[in-house]
Amino acid sequence: MSKEHWALIALLVNLLQSLAKFVGGVLSGSLSLIGESVHSLSDSFASVITYISIKFSTKKNERFPYGLYKLENLASVVISFFLFLASYEIVKRAFSQRVEIKEEFWGIGAGIVVFSLLSSLSLSMLERWAGKRYNSPALIADSYHTLTDAFGSSLVLLSFVSAKLGYQLDRYFATAVSLLILWTAISILKREFAVLLDVSADEKTLERMRQIILDFENIKEIKH
């Protein structure tokens, strides 16, 4: 399969997870599961961006001699603001109303969480393998993004386990998921602004570049 195919597979898996988590969250009353559906939806957006990046980054012309790779960065900034809003809404809902997991839908919700956890881990490993095989930074980056979804699913699973033991702690796990979404948003914003503003590489990287260049015997010095 090509890089584009892997990006499309990631998109379909994330969309399926998002829909399943939302339905499971509504049925079970789990706010943390609804929050994870938002997180999976953000992974879907990330997969779309990955696909666009792979598909169009090499499209060069006279007006865009470096290609259209920064479309990915612009779209990521928009996604980060969506995640900020989602994080705020989840925390607001967690502490402004009664939140508890319904016993009659516990099995459905827990099953969805386990499915999501296993599929996220599998997808992350496969994407990383494909990224290394095709030398695709976009796929490798998306694999790490998918891994955060697995971590979020683990938090929700703990919420369902605690509810089964008689402790309704879903509002607190929902807050933890909200913080995970917030961390994802900040990470995206920090990374994409660095690219859009053409930030320099760190000094350690620059020094390594100087050493590599000076290893060529015909190079006498580096002025800039």
C-alpha angles and dihedrals in degrees: 000000000000128000089259091056092053091050090052092049090052090050093051093047092049093047091050091049093048093051093045093048093048093051091044091047094051093047096045096037091235111153091187090058091049088050090052089052087059089048091052089048089056088052087053090054089048090052090051090051090048090052093048091047093052093043101045108022091091095049101112132173139158094282094044105034092167096048128243098292094130090067084081092056095048092050091048091056090054090050092051092057089050089053092050089056093046092050091052093048093051094052091045091052093044093061102030100060144024112284123187138139115252113237095217092059097038094106094051093048095045091047091053091049093051091047090050093048094051095043092049092051092047093046092048093053093045093047091050091050091049092045092055092044094051095032091239117158090187093060093045091050091048090051090060090046089054089051091062087057089058089053090051091050089053090057091050091048089055088052092054092046091051090049090053089053090053100261116120100206099143095117090059094047088047088055090051090051088048090054089050090053089048091051089050091051093049091047092051093047094048093048097045096046088052089057096042092049092044096236116195123252115260119272093253091057092045091051091050089052090051091051093050093049093047090052087077107091093218091060112092101175145341115237098179 
